[in-house]
């Protein structure tokens, strides 16, 4: 059974837009697990524009399933991860000013750096995953770097699926087969949504986990907003004038 880890960054984005604590990120993390999600993912960035480092420190007190922290392994991030010791850390090569992750690691050029970082995390008992494009050479590089898993960057799949170009899936199938052959687990994430998730999970072998955040929040707005508007209308209609 493929596991679903819910990325809660966007919940923090909404909270931060107004200040205060609405929505309550910690409560949402608890509820998302109670709704059946297999884990929680966060991606704290240096500017803390959504998940803050304080959020990351508090969250383990309410997470009873898998906790996955994503990020670029700068010194501050490495210290945070070693302090919290999540179940999994996913290394992502995003620039400080990036809006979102937009590429995987070149695990060949960055081999020595990744080996050093991964070795430190593994010495602390933290499973380490490396975010990569579905290219076989980068899968092999991840293995040489000591990674326990790879997370396949699925934007190109999502874009091509929307266009009906299903052959793009072949890259992901081949990448997953190779990762499994090299005794690495396989995760996937980025632009997976309700429209494409069934096809992706059905087609790719050896998939352990998908991480989804942005789409879940956007889809929740559409699937839930009618109910909320009607609740407001009902409250207004039933209000007793003083």
Buried (B, 14 or more C-beta within 10 A) or exposed (E): EBBBBBBBBBBBBBBBEEEEEEBEBBEBBBEBBEEEBBBBBBBBBEEBEBBBBEBBEBBBEBBEBBBBBBBBBEEEBBEBBBEBBBBBBBBBBBEEEEEBBEBBBBBBEBBEBBBEBBEBBBEEEBBBBBBBBBBEEBBBBBBEBBBBBBBBBBBBBBEBBEEEEEEBBEBBBBBBBBBBEBEBBBBBBBBBBEEBBEEBBEBBEBBBBBBBBBBBBEBEEEEEEEEEEEEEEEEEEEEEEE
